[in-house]
Amino acid sequence: MLEEVQRVIEEMRPLLHMDGGDVELVDVQGGDVFVRLKGHCIGCPISAMTVKQGLEVALRQQVAGVERVLAVS
């Protein structure tokens, strides 16, 4: 599952780069994916939406077993 999650994150990364942000995969534990936002995503008021409506939706659609995505600092 880790490789599949990383693949999807790599596909999403250019979208974050367009706004000066980035994301790092920290860990996958069961159905939980832990990511760290970087660059302009840190402190951005819509970063929670980026995680839930962007990364989580894409990962749940494309990687079996992903239940939620959580941002860590």
PQR file with spaces between the fields and no chain letter, atoms N, CA, C, O and H, PARSE charges and radii, in Angstrom:
ATOM       1  N    MET     1       0.820   -1.191    0.000 -0.4000 1.5000
ATOM       2  CA   MET     1       0.000    0.000    0.000 -0.0000 2.0000
ATOM       3  C    MET     1       0.870    1.263    0.000  0.5500 1.7000
ATOM       4  O    MET     1       0.500    2.265   -0.611 -0.5500 1.4000
ATOM       5  N    LEU     2       2.007    1.222    0.672 -0.4000 1.5000
ATOM       6  CA   LEU     2       2.888    2.378    0.778 -0.0000 2.0000
ATOM       7  C    LEU     2       3.304    2.900   -0.595  0.5500 1.7000
ATOM       8  O    LEU     2       3.291    4.108   -0.833 -0.5500 1.4000
ATOM       9  H    LEU     2       2.308    0.408    1.168  0.4000 1.0000
ATOM      10  N    GLU     3       3.671    1.995   -1.491 -0.4000 1.5000
ATOM      11  CA   GLU     3       4.096    2.409   -2.838 -0.0000 2.0000
ATOM      12  C    GLU     3       2.954    3.037   -3.617  0.5500 1.7000
ATOM      13  O    GLU     3       3.160    4.002   -4.353 -0.5500 1.4000
ATOM      14  H    GLU     3       3.682    1.014   -1.297  0.4000 1.0000
ATOM      15  N    GLU     4       1.740    2.495   -3.460 -0.4000 1.5000
ATOM      16  CA   GLU     4       0.580    3.066   -4.147 -0.0000 2.0000
ATOM      17  C    GLU     4       0.270    4.458   -3.625  0.5500 1.7000
ATOM      18  O    GLU     4      -0.029    5.363   -4.405 -0.5500 1.4000
ATOM      19  H    GLU     4       1.572    1.711   -2.862  0.4000 1.0000
ATOM      20  N    VAL     5       0.338    4.635   -2.318 -0.4000 1.5000
ATOM      21  CA   VAL     5       0.094    5.948   -1.713 -0.0000 2.0000
ATOM      22  C    VAL     5       1.127    6.949   -2.228  0.5500 1.7000
ATOM      23  O    VAL     5       0.776    8.068   -2.602 -0.5500 1.4000
ATOM      24  H    VAL     5       0.580    3.901   -1.685  0.4000 1.0000
ATOM      25  N    GLN     6       2.384    6.554   -2.247 -0.4000 1.5000
ATOM      26  CA   GLN     6       3.446    7.437   -2.728 -0.0000 2.0000
ATOM      27  C    GLN     6       3.213    7.826   -4.187  0.5500 1.7000
ATOM      28  O    GLN     6       3.446    8.975   -4.562 -0.5500 1.4000
ATOM      29  H    GLN     6       2.669    5.645   -1.943  0.4000 1.0000
ATOM      30  N    ARG     7       2.763    6.894   -5.006 -0.4000 1.5000
ATOM      31  CA   ARG     7       2.488    7.177   -6.415 -0.0000 2.0000
ATOM      32  C    ARG     7       1.424    8.257   -6.563  0.5500 1.7000
ATOM      33  O    ARG     7       1.586    9.184   -7.357 -0.5500 1.4000
ATOM      34  H    ARG     7       2.574    5.960   -4.702  0.4000 1.0000
ATOM      35  N    VAL     8       0.333    8.143   -5.799 -0.4000 1.5000
ATOM      36  CA   VAL     8      -0.751    9.124   -5.875 -0.0000 2.0000
ATOM      37  C    VAL     8      -0.266   10.478   -5.384  0.5500 1.7000
ATOM      38  O    VAL     8      -0.598   11.505   -5.977 -0.5500 1.4000
ATOM      39  H    VAL     8       0.202    7.390   -5.154  0.4000 1.0000
ATOM      40  N    ILE     9       0.507   10.494   -4.318 -0.4000 1.5000
ATOM      41  CA   ILE     9       1.049   11.761   -3.813 -0.0000 2.0000
ATOM      42  C    ILE     9       1.939   12.415   -4.873  0.5500 1.7000
ATOM      43  O    ILE     9       1.887   13.631   -5.059 -0.5500 1.4000
ATOM      44  H    ILE     9       0.777    9.660   -3.837  0.4000 1.0000
ATOM      45  N    GLU    10       2.743   11.628   -5.556 -0.4000 1.5000
ATOM      46  CA   GLU    10       3.593   12.175   -6.620 -0.0000 2.0000
ATOM      47  C    GLU    10       2.752   12.772   -7.738  0.5500 1.7000
ATOM      48  O    GLU    10       3.143   13.777   -8.332 -0.5500 1.4000
ATOM      49  H    GLU    10       2.786   10.641   -5.405  0.4000 1.0000
ATOM      50  N    GLU    11       1.604   12.172   -8.035 -0.4000 1.5000
ATOM      51  CA   GLU    11       0.704   12.703   -9.058 -0.0000 2.0000
ATOM      52  C    GLU    11       0.085   14.030   -8.612  0.5500 1.7000
ATOM      53  O    GLU    11      -0.156   14.908   -9.440 -0.5500 1.4000
ATOM      54  H    GLU    11       1.286   11.356   -7.552  0.4000 1.0000
ATOM      55  N    MET    12      -0.170   14.179   -7.321 -0.4000 1.5000
ATOM      56  CA   MET    12      -0.794   15.386   -6.774 -0.0000 2.0000
ATOM      57  C    MET    12       0.209   16.517   -6.540  0.5500 1.7000
ATOM      58  O    MET    12      -0.171   17.687   -6.519 -0.5500 1.4000
ATOM      59  H    MET    12       0.026   13.466   -6.648  0.4000 1.0000
ATOM      60  N    ARG    13       1.455   16.181   -6.368 -0.4000 1.5000
ATOM      61  CA   ARG    13       2.495   17.148   -6.009 -0.0000 2.0000
ATOM      62  C    ARG    13       2.559   18.365   -6.946  0.5500 1.7000
ATOM      63  O    ARG    13       2.690   19.482   -6.445 -0.5500 1.4000
ATOM      64  H    ARG    13       1.764   15.230   -6.385  0.4000 1.0000
ATOM      65  N    PRO    14       2.475   18.213   -8.261 -0.5600 1.5000
ATOM      66  CA   PRO    14       2.539   19.404   -9.131  0.2800 2.0000
ATOM      67  C    PRO    14       1.431   20.426   -8.840  0.5500 1.7000
ATOM      68  O    PRO    14       1.643   21.627   -9.008 -0.5500 1.4000
ATOM      69  N    LEU    15       0.272   19.967   -8.412 -0.4000 1.5000
ATOM      70  CA   LEU    15      -0.802   20.895   -8.064 -0.0000 2.0000
ATOM      71  C    LEU    15      -0.419   21.747   -6.856  0.5500 1.7000
ATOM      72  O    LEU    15      -0.709   22.943   -6.817 -0.5500 1.4000
ATOM      73  H    LEU    15       0.100   18.991   -8.275  0.4000 1.0000
ATOM      74  N    LEU    16       0.222   21.138   -5.886 -0.4000 1.5000
ATOM      75  CA   LEU    16       0.667   21.876   -4.712 -0.0000 2.0000
ATOM      76  C    LEU    16       1.819   22.817   -5.057  0.5500 1.7000
ATOM      77  O    LEU    16       1.901   23.924   -4.524 -0.5500 1.4000
ATOM      78  H    LEU    16       0.458   20.167   -5.917  0.4000 1.0000
ATOM      79  N    HIS    17       2.697   22.382   -5.936 -0.4000 1.5000
ATOM      80  CA   HIS    17       3.832   23.207   -6.347 -0.0000 2.0000
ATOM      81  C    HIS    17       3.371   24.496   -7.035  0.5500 1.7000
ATOM      82  O    HIS    17       4.042   25.523   -6.943 -0.5500 1.4000
ATOM      83  H    HIS    17       2.631   21.483   -6.368  0.4000 1.0000
ATOM      84  N    MET    18       2.237   24.441   -7.717 -0.4000 1.5000
ATOM      85  CA   MET    18       1.726   25.624   -8.412 -0.0000 2.0000
ATOM      86  C    MET    18       1.466   26.771   -7.438  0.5500 1.7000
ATOM      87  O    MET    18       1.556   27.936   -7.824 -0.5500 1.4000
ATOM      88  H    MET    18       1.691   23.606   -7.792  0.4000 1.0000
ATOM      89  N    ASP    19       1.149   26.460   -6.194 -0.4000 1.5000
ATOM      90  CA   ASP    19       0.891   27.483   -5.180 -0.0000 2.0000
ATOM      91  C    ASP    19       2.035   27.613   -4.178  0.5500 1.7000
ATOM      92  O    ASP    19       1.874   28.232   -3.127 -0.5500 1.4000
ATOM      93  H    ASP    19       1.076   25.513   -5.880  0.4000 1.0000
ATOM      94  N    GLY    20       3.185   27.032   -4.499 -0.4000 1.5000
ATOM      95  CA   GLY    20       4.343   27.155   -3.625 -0.0000 2.0000
ATOM      96  C    GLY    20       4.371   26.182   -2.465  0.5500 1.7000
ATOM      97  O    GLY    20       5.158   26.347   -1.533 -0.5500 1.4000
ATOM      98  H    GLY    20       3.316   26.529   -5.353  0.4000 1.0000
ATOM      99  N    GLY    21       3.516   25.167   -2.514 -0.4000 1.5000
ATOM     100  CA   GLY    21       3.456   24.185   -1.431 -0.0000 2.0000
ATOM     101  C    GLY    21       4.052   22.854   -1.830  0.5500 1.7000
ATOM     102  O    GLY    21       4.538   22.673   -2.946 -0.5500 1.4000
ATOM     103  H    GLY    21       2.877   25.033   -3.271  0.4000 1.0000
ATOM     104  N    ASP    22       4.002   21.937   -0.900 -0.4000 1.5000
ATOM     105  CA   ASP    22       4.480   20.582   -1.150 -0.0000 2.0000
ATOM     106  C    ASP    22       3.923   19.674   -0.060  0.5500 1.7000
ATOM     107  O    ASP    22       3.357   20.145    0.927 -0.5500 1.4000
ATOM     108  H    ASP    22       3.607   22.084    0.006  0.4000 1.0000
ATOM     109  N    VAL    23       4.090   18.386   -0.247 -0.4000 1.5000
ATOM     110  CA   VAL    23       3.613   17.411    0.731 -0.0000 2.0000
ATOM     111  C    VAL    23       4.635   16.285    0.817  0.5500 1.7000
ATOM     112  O    VAL    23       5.256   15.908   -0.177 -0.5500 1.4000
ATOM     113  H    VAL    23       4.550   18.004   -1.049  0.4000 1.0000
ATOM     114  N    GLU    24       4.793   15.762    2.019 -0.4000 1.5000
ATOM     115  CA   GLU    24       5.712   14.656    2.275 -0.0000 2.0000
ATOM     116  C    GLU    24       4.931   13.518    2.921  0.5500 1.7000
ATOM     117  O    GLU    24       4.184   13.739    3.874 -0.5500 1.4000
ATOM     118  H    GLU    24       4.289   16.069    2.826  0.4000 1.0000
ATOM     119  N    LEU    25       5.097   12.321    2.414 -0.4000 1.5000
ATOM     120  CA   LEU    25       4.495   11.143    3.037 -0.0000 2.0000
ATOM     121  C    LEU    25       5.319   10.798    4.268  0.5500 1.7000
ATOM     122  O    LEU    25       6.527   10.579    4.176 -0.5500 1.4000
ATOM     123  H    LEU    25       5.704   12.142    1.639  0.4000 1.0000
ATOM     124  N    VAL    26       4.656   10.751    5.426 -0.4000 1.5000
ATOM     125  CA   VAL    26       5.338   10.452    6.680 -0.0000 2.0000
ATOM     126  C    VAL    26       5.211    8.970    7.009  0.5500 1.7000
ATOM     127  O    VAL    26       6.202    8.317    7.337 -0.5500 1.4000
ATOM     128  H    VAL    26       3.674   10.929    5.501  0.4000 1.0000
ATOM     129  N    ASP    27       3.980    8.432    6.922 -0.4000 1.5000
ATOM     130  CA   ASP    27       3.772    7.043    7.319 -0.0000 2.0000
ATOM     131  C    ASP    27       2.404    6.585    6.852  0.5500 1.7000
ATOM     132  O    ASP    27       1.520    7.396    6.576 -0.5500 1.4000
ATOM     133  H    ASP    27       3.175    8.963    6.656  0.4000 1.0000
ATOM     134  N    VAL    28       2.245    5.283    6.768 -0.4000 1.5000
ATOM     135  CA   VAL    28       0.950    4.654    6.527 -0.0000 2.0000
ATOM     136  C    VAL    28       0.783    3.610    7.623  0.5500 1.7000
ATOM     137  O    VAL    28       1.615    2.717    7.779 -0.5500 1.4000
ATOM     138  H    VAL    28       2.964    4.624    6.992  0.4000 1.0000
ATOM     139  N    GLN    29      -0.309    3.737    8.381 -0.4000 1.5000
ATOM     140  CA   GLN    29      -0.597    2.789    9.458 -0.0000 2.0000
ATOM     141  C    GLN    29      -2.029    2.316    9.282  0.5500 1.7000
ATOM     142  O    GLN    29      -2.979    3.064    9.513 -0.5500 1.4000
ATOM     143  H    GLN    29      -0.985    4.463    8.254  0.4000 1.0000
ATOM     144  N    GLY    30      -2.168    1.074    8.871 -0.4000 1.5000
ATOM     145  CA   GLY    30      -3.508    0.567    8.586 -0.0000 2.0000
ATOM     146  C    GLY    30      -4.119    1.383    7.461  0.5500 1.7000
ATOM     147  O    GLY    30      -3.523    1.515    6.392 -0.5500 1.4000
ATOM     148  H    GLY    30      -1.396    0.467    8.683  0.4000 1.0000
ATOM     149  N    GLY    31      -5.301    1.930    7.695 -0.4000 1.5000
ATOM     150  CA   GLY    31      -5.968    2.758    6.691 -0.0000 2.0000
ATOM     151  C    GLY    31      -5.673    4.240    6.819  0.5500 1.7000
ATOM     152  O    GLY    31      -6.245    5.048    6.087 -0.5500 1.4000
ATOM     153  H    GLY    31      -5.785    1.824    8.564  0.4000 1.0000
ATOM     154  N    ASP    32      -4.785    4.613    7.739 -0.4000 1.5000
ATOM     155  CA   ASP    32      -4.446    6.011    7.969 -0.0000 2.0000
ATOM     156  C    ASP    32      -3.155    6.373    7.246  0.5500 1.7000
ATOM     157  O    ASP    32      -2.148    5.671    7.343 -0.5500 1.4000
ATOM     158  H    ASP    32      -4.320    3.957    8.333  0.4000 1.0000
ATOM     159  N    VAL    33      -3.210    7.485    6.521 -0.4000 1.5000
ATOM     160  CA   VAL    33      -2.045    8.011    5.827 -0.0000 2.0000
ATOM     161  C    VAL    33      -1.661    9.316    6.516  0.5500 1.7000
ATOM     162  O    VAL    33      -2.493   10.210    6.671 -0.5500 1.4000
ATOM     163  H    VAL    33      -4.028    8.055    6.442  0.4000 1.0000
ATOM     164  N    PHE    34      -0.419    9.420    6.922 -0.4000 1.5000
ATOM     165  CA   PHE    34       0.080   10.612    7.605 -0.0000 2.0000
ATOM     166  C    PHE    34       0.984   11.380    6.654  0.5500 1.7000
ATOM     167  O    PHE    34       1.934   10.828    6.097 -0.5500 1.4000
ATOM     168  H    PHE    34       0.257    8.694    6.797  0.4000 1.0000
ATOM     169  N    VAL    35       0.678   12.662    6.474 -0.4000 1.5000
ATOM     170  CA   VAL    35       1.452   13.512    5.582 -0.0000 2.0000
ATOM     171  C    VAL    35       1.899   14.762    6.324  0.5500 1.7000
ATOM     172  O    VAL    35       1.319   15.145    7.340 -0.5500 1.4000
ATOM     173  H    VAL    35      -0.093   13.111    6.927  0.4000 1.0000
ATOM     174  N    ARG    36       2.940   15.387    5.795 -0.4000 1.5000
ATOM     175  CA   ARG    36       3.423   16.661    6.329 -0.0000 2.0000
ATOM     176  C    ARG    36       3.369   17.668    5.178  0.5500 1.7000
ATOM     177  O    ARG    36       3.974   17.465    4.126 -0.5500 1.4000
ATOM     178  H    ARG    36       3.411   15.076    4.969  0.4000 1.0000
ATOM     179  N    LEU    37       2.631   18.756    5.405 -0.4000 1.5000
ATOM     180  CA   LEU    37       2.568   19.821    4.415 -0.0000 2.0000
ATOM     181  C    LEU    37       3.808   20.692    4.546  0.5500 1.7000
ATOM     182  O    LEU    37       4.335   20.888    5.641 -0.5500 1.4000
ATOM     183  H    LEU    37       2.139   18.921    6.260  0.4000 1.0000
ATOM     184  N    LYS    38       4.266   21.213    3.407 -0.4000 1.5000
ATOM     185  CA   LYS    38       5.495   21.992    3.389 -0.0000 2.0000
ATOM     186  C    LYS    38       5.295   23.253    2.556  0.5500 1.7000
ATOM     187  O    LYS    38       4.277   23.412    1.881 -0.5500 1.4000
ATOM     188  H    LYS    38       3.837   21.053    2.517  0.4000 1.0000
ATOM     189  N    GLY    39       6.264   24.131    2.612 -0.4000 1.5000
ATOM     190  CA   GLY    39       6.226   25.352    1.809 -0.0000 2.0000
ATOM     191  C    GLY    39       5.065   26.243    2.200  0.5500 1.7000
ATOM     192  O    GLY    39       4.769   26.407    3.384 -0.5500 1.4000
ATOM     193  H    GLY    39       7.090   24.001    3.160  0.4000 1.0000
ATOM     194  N    HIS    40       4.404   26.821    1.201 -0.4000 1.5000
ATOM     195  CA   HIS    40       3.298   27.737    1.461 -0.0000 2.0000
ATOM     196  C    HIS    40       2.079   27.051    2.060  0.5500 1.7000
ATOM     197  O    HIS    40       1.165   27.730    2.527 -0.5500 1.4000
ATOM     198  H    HIS    40       4.645   26.688    0.239  0.4000 1.0000
ATOM     199  N    CYS    41       2.043   25.734    2.059 -0.4000 1.5000
ATOM     200  CA   CYS    41       0.918   25.011    2.676 -0.0000 2.0000
ATOM     201  C    CYS    41       0.942   25.146    4.199  0.5500 1.7000
ATOM     202  O    CYS    41      -0.097   25.029    4.849 -0.5500 1.4000
ATOM     203  H    CYS    41       2.786   25.182    1.679  0.4000 1.0000
ATOM     204  N    ILE    42       2.118   25.392    4.767 -0.4000 1.5000
ATOM     205  CA   ILE    42       2.230   25.528    6.221 -0.0000 2.0000
ATOM     206  C    ILE    42       1.508   26.806    6.639  0.5500 1.7000
ATOM     207  O    ILE    42       1.859   27.902    6.200 -0.5500 1.4000
ATOM     208  H    ILE    42       2.962   25.487    4.239  0.4000 1.0000
ATOM     209  N    GLY    43       0.513   26.655    7.476 -0.4000 1.5000
ATOM     210  CA   GLY    43      -0.234   27.806    7.970 -0.0000 2.0000
ATOM     211  C    GLY    43      -1.269   28.349    7.012  0.5500 1.7000
ATOM     212  O    GLY    43      -1.960   29.314    7.339 -0.5500 1.4000
ATOM     213  H    GLY    43       0.228   25.766    7.832  0.4000 1.0000
ATOM     214  N    CYS    44      -1.394   27.762    5.850 -0.4000 1.5000
ATOM     215  CA   CYS    44      -2.383   28.231    4.876 -0.0000 2.0000
ATOM     216  C    CYS    44      -3.791   27.951    5.403  0.5500 1.7000
ATOM     217  O    CYS    44      -4.050   26.860    5.912 -0.5500 1.4000
ATOM     218  H    CYS    44      -0.832   26.979    5.584  0.4000 1.0000
ATOM     219  N    PRO    45      -4.701   28.919    5.289 -0.5600 1.5000
ATOM     220  CA   PRO    45      -6.046   28.719    5.823  0.2800 2.0000
ATOM     221  C    PRO    45      -6.835   27.599    5.140  0.5500 1.7000
ATOM     222  O    PRO    45      -7.792   27.080    5.715 -0.5500 1.4000
ATOM     223  N    ILE    46      -6.445   27.228    3.929 -0.4000 1.5000
ATOM     224  CA   ILE    46      -7.184   26.144    3.271 -0.0000 2.0000
ATOM     225  C    ILE    46      -6.402   24.825    3.249  0.5500 1.7000
ATOM     226  O    ILE    46      -6.741   23.913    2.495 -0.5500 1.4000
ATOM     227  H    ILE    46      -5.668   27.650    3.462  0.4000 1.0000
ATOM     228  N    SER    47      -5.368   24.729    4.068 -0.4000 1.5000
ATOM     229  CA   SER    47      -4.571   23.499    4.073 -0.0000 2.0000
ATOM     230  C    SER    47      -5.393   22.291    4.520  0.5500 1.7000
ATOM     231  O    SER    47      -5.180   21.186    4.020 -0.5500 1.4000
ATOM     232  H    SER    47      -5.093   25.470    4.681  0.4000 1.0000
ATOM     233  N    ALA    48      -6.326   22.483    5.450 -0.4000 1.5000
ATOM     234  CA   ALA    48      -7.173   21.362    5.881 -0.0000 2.0000
ATOM     235  C    ALA    48      -8.019   20.867    4.712  0.5500 1.7000
ATOM     236  O    ALA    48      -8.239   19.664    4.575 -0.5500 1.4000
ATOM     237  H    ALA    48      -6.499   23.380    5.856  0.4000 1.0000
ATOM     238  N    MET    49      -8.493   21.779    3.871 -0.4000 1.5000
ATOM     239  CA   MET    49      -9.274   21.389    2.701 -0.0000 2.0000
ATOM     240  C    MET    49      -8.394   20.668    1.682  0.5500 1.7000
ATOM     241  O    MET    49      -8.832   19.727    1.021 -0.5500 1.4000
ATOM     242  H    MET    49      -8.314   22.756    3.982  0.4000 1.0000
ATOM     243  N    THR    50      -7.156   21.121    1.566 -0.4000 1.5000
ATOM     244  CA   THR    50      -6.214   20.455    0.658 -0.0000 2.0000
ATOM     245  C    THR    50      -6.034   19.001    1.069  0.5500 1.7000
ATOM     246  O    THR    50      -6.008   18.109    0.220 -0.5500 1.4000
ATOM     247  H    THR    50      -6.800   21.885    2.103  0.4000 1.0000
ATOM     248  N    VAL    51      -5.911   18.765    2.360 -0.4000 1.5000
ATOM     249  CA   VAL    51      -5.706   17.404    2.863 -0.0000 2.0000
ATOM     250  C    VAL    51      -6.975   16.577    2.676  0.5500 1.7000
ATOM     251  O    VAL    51      -6.916   15.476    2.128 -0.5500 1.4000
ATOM     252  H    VAL    51      -5.933   19.489    3.049  0.4000 1.0000
ATOM     253  N    LYS    52      -8.116   17.088    3.122 -0.4000 1.5000
ATOM     254  CA   LYS    52      -9.359   16.302    3.114 -0.0000 2.0000
ATOM     255  C    LYS    52     -10.003   16.202    1.731  0.5500 1.7000
ATOM     256  O    LYS    52     -10.385   15.116    1.297 -0.5500 1.4000
ATOM     257  H    LYS    52      -8.163   17.982    3.568  0.4000 1.0000
ATOM     258  N    GLN    53     -10.121   17.334    1.045 -0.4000 1.5000
ATOM     259  CA   GLN    53     -10.825   17.339   -0.245 -0.0000 2.0000
ATOM     260  C    GLN    53      -9.900   17.050   -1.427  0.5500 1.7000
ATOM     261  O    GLN    53     -10.370   16.738   -2.521 -0.5500 1.4000
ATOM     262  H    GLN    53      -9.810   18.217    1.397  0.4000 1.0000
ATOM     263  N    GLY    54      -8.616   17.150   -1.216 -0.4000 1.5000
ATOM     264  CA   GLY    54      -7.667   16.870   -2.289 -0.0000 2.0000
ATOM     265  C    GLY    54      -6.995   15.525   -2.126  0.5500 1.7000
ATOM     266  O    GLY    54      -7.302   14.568   -2.837 -0.5500 1.4000
ATOM     267  H    GLY    54      -8.233   17.404   -0.327  0.4000 1.0000
ATOM     268  N    LEU    55      -6.073   15.467   -1.180 -0.4000 1.5000
ATOM     269  CA   LEU    55      -5.293   14.247   -0.991 -0.0000 2.0000
ATOM     270  C    LEU    55      -6.147   13.062   -0.546  0.5500 1.7000
ATOM     271  O    LEU    55      -6.029   11.969   -1.100 -0.5500 1.4000
ATOM     272  H    LEU    55      -5.824   16.244   -0.603  0.4000 1.0000
ATOM     273  N    GLU    56      -7.002   13.272    0.446 -0.4000 1.5000
ATOM     274  CA   GLU    56      -7.784   12.147    0.963 -0.0000 2.0000
ATOM     275  C    GLU    56      -8.735   11.594   -0.093  0.5500 1.7000
ATOM     276  O    GLU    56      -8.852   10.378   -0.243 -0.5500 1.4000
ATOM     277  H    GLU    56      -7.098   14.159    0.896  0.4000 1.0000
ATOM     278  N    VAL    57      -9.403   12.462   -0.815 -0.4000 1.5000
ATOM     279  CA   VAL    57     -10.332   11.995   -1.850 -0.0000 2.0000
ATOM     280  C    VAL    57      -9.571   11.195   -2.910  0.5500 1.7000
ATOM     281  O    VAL    57      -9.996   10.103   -3.284 -0.5500 1.4000
ATOM     282  H    VAL    57      -9.308   13.450   -0.693  0.4000 1.0000
ATOM     283  N    ALA    58      -8.458   11.731   -3.390 -0.4000 1.5000
ATOM     284  CA   ALA    58      -7.680   11.033   -4.423 -0.0000 2.0000
ATOM     285  C    ALA    58      -7.163    9.692   -3.921  0.5500 1.7000
ATOM     286  O    ALA    58      -7.232    8.689   -4.630 -0.5500 1.4000
ATOM     287  H    ALA    58      -8.112   12.618   -3.086  0.4000 1.0000
ATOM     288  N    LEU    59      -6.643    9.678   -2.691 -0.4000 1.5000
ATOM     289  CA   LEU    59      -6.099    8.427   -2.160 -0.0000 2.0000
ATOM     290  C    LEU    59      -7.189    7.390   -1.925  0.5500 1.7000
ATOM     291  O    LEU    59      -6.986    6.211   -2.217 -0.5500 1.4000
ATOM     292  H    LEU    59      -6.586   10.493   -2.115  0.4000 1.0000
ATOM     293  N    ARG    60      -8.334    7.801   -1.406 -0.4000 1.5000
ATOM     294  CA   ARG    60      -9.422    6.845   -1.170 -0.0000 2.0000
ATOM     295  C    ARG    60      -9.950    6.266   -2.481  0.5500 1.7000
ATOM     296  O    ARG    60     -10.359    5.106   -2.531 -0.5500 1.4000
ATOM     297  H    ARG    60      -8.499    8.759   -1.168  0.4000 1.0000
ATOM     298  N    GLN    61      -9.941    7.068   -3.532 -0.4000 1.5000
ATOM     299  CA   GLN    61     -10.421    6.590   -4.829 -0.0000 2.0000
ATOM     300  C    GLN    61      -9.434    5.648   -5.495  0.5500 1.7000
ATOM     301  O    GLN    61      -9.835    4.719   -6.196 -0.5500 1.4000
ATOM     302  H    GLN    61      -9.608    8.010   -3.492  0.4000 1.0000
ATOM     303  N    GLN    62      -8.145    5.882   -5.281 -0.4000 1.5000
ATOM     304  CA   GLN    62      -7.143    5.159   -6.050 -0.0000 2.0000
ATOM     305  C    GLN    62      -6.388    4.063   -5.294  0.5500 1.7000
ATOM     306  O    GLN    62      -5.735    3.220   -5.910 -0.5500 1.4000
ATOM     307  H    GLN    62      -7.819    6.637   -4.712  0.4000 1.0000
ATOM     308  N    VAL    63      -6.476    4.074   -3.963 -0.4000 1.5000
ATOM     309  CA   VAL    63      -5.713    3.093   -3.179 -0.0000 2.0000
ATOM     310  C    VAL    63      -6.667    2.366   -2.233  0.5500 1.7000
ATOM     311  O    VAL    63      -7.217    2.963   -1.307 -0.5500 1.4000
ATOM     312  H    VAL    63      -7.006    4.758   -3.463  0.4000 1.0000
ATOM     313  N    ALA    64      -6.851    1.093   -2.476 -0.4000 1.5000
ATOM     314  CA   ALA    64      -7.731    0.293   -1.618 -0.0000 2.0000
ATOM     315  C    ALA    64      -7.201    0.275   -0.188  0.5500 1.7000
ATOM     316  O    ALA    64      -6.008    0.077    0.042 -0.5500 1.4000
ATOM     317  H    ALA    64      -6.404    0.608   -3.229  0.4000 1.0000
ATOM     318  N    GLY    65      -8.094    0.483    0.757 -0.4000 1.5000
ATOM     319  CA   GLY    65      -7.738    0.418    2.153 -0.0000 2.0000
ATOM     320  C    GLY    65      -7.474    1.746    2.819  0.5500 1.7000
ATOM     321  O    GLY    65      -7.442    1.816    4.048 -0.5500 1.4000
ATOM     322  H    GLY    65      -9.063    0.644    0.569  0.4000 1.0000
ATOM     323  N    VAL    66      -7.283    2.810    2.045 -0.4000 1.5000
ATOM     324  CA   VAL    66      -7.067    4.122    2.651 -0.0000 2.0000
ATOM     325  C    VAL    66      -8.394    4.621    3.200  0.5500 1.7000
ATOM     326  O    VAL    66      -9.386    4.692    2.475 -0.5500 1.4000
ATOM     327  H    VAL    66      -7.309    2.753    1.047  0.4000 1.0000
ATOM     328  N    GLU    67      -8.411    4.965    4.479 -0.4000 1.5000
ATOM     329  CA   GLU    67      -9.613    5.457    5.136 -0.0000 2.0000
ATOM     330  C    GLU    67      -9.576    6.957    5.385  0.5500 1.7000
ATOM     331  O    GLU    67     -10.580    7.646    5.211 -0.5500 1.4000
ATOM     332  H    GLU    67      -7.606    4.907    5.068  0.4000 1.0000
ATOM     333  N    ARG    68      -8.408    7.464    5.795 -0.4000 1.5000
ATOM     334  CA   ARG    68      -8.299    8.901    6.040 -0.0000 2.0000
ATOM     335  C    ARG    68      -6.858    9.350    5.906  0.5500 1.7000
ATOM     336  O    ARG    68      -5.918    8.562    6.009 -0.5500 1.4000
ATOM     337  H    ARG    68      -7.592    6.904    5.937  0.4000 1.0000
ATOM     338  N    VAL    69      -6.720   10.654    5.670 -0.4000 1.5000
ATOM     339  CA   VAL    69      -5.406   11.275    5.565 -0.0000 2.0000
ATOM     340  C    VAL    69      -5.312   12.318    6.667  0.5500 1.7000
ATOM     341  O    VAL    69      -6.207   13.146    6.837 -0.5500 1.4000
ATOM     342  H    VAL    69      -7.484   11.294    5.586  0.4000 1.0000
ATOM     343  N    LEU    70      -4.223   12.265    7.406 -0.4000 1.5000
ATOM     344  CA   LEU    70      -4.023   13.162    8.535 -0.0000 2.0000
ATOM     345  C    LEU    70      -2.729   13.936    8.352  0.5500 1.7000
ATOM     346  O    LEU    70      -1.687   13.359    8.039 -0.5500 1.4000
ATOM     347  H    LEU    70      -3.496   11.592    7.269  0.4000 1.0000
ATOM     348  N    ALA    71      -2.802   15.253    8.549 -0.4000 1.5000
ATOM     349  CA   ALA    71      -1.604   16.098    8.458 -0.0000 2.0000
ATOM     350  C    ALA    71      -0.933   16.134    9.832  0.5500 1.7000
ATOM     351  O    ALA    71      -1.595   16.310   10.855 -0.5500 1.4000
ATOM     352  H    ALA    71      -3.648   15.722    8.803  0.4000 1.0000
ATOM     353  N    VAL    72       0.368   15.968    9.836 -0.4000 1.5000
ATOM     354  CA   VAL    72       1.163   16.058   11.062 -0.0000 2.0000
ATOM     355  C    VAL    72       2.182   17.195   10.888  0.5500 1.7000
ATOM     356  O    VAL    72       2.491   17.607    9.770 -0.5500 1.4000
ATOM     357  H    VAL    72       0.906   15.826    9.005  0.4000 1.0000
ATOM     358  N    SER    73       2.687   17.683   12.012 -0.4000 1.5000
ATOM     359  CA   SER    73       3.691   18.764   11.895 -0.0000 2.0000
ATOM     360  C    SER    73       5.075   18.238   12.126  0.5500 1.7000
ATOM     361  O    SER    73       6.042   18.998   12.068 -0.5500 1.4000
ATOM     362  H    SER    73       2.436   17.348   12.920  0.4000 1.0000
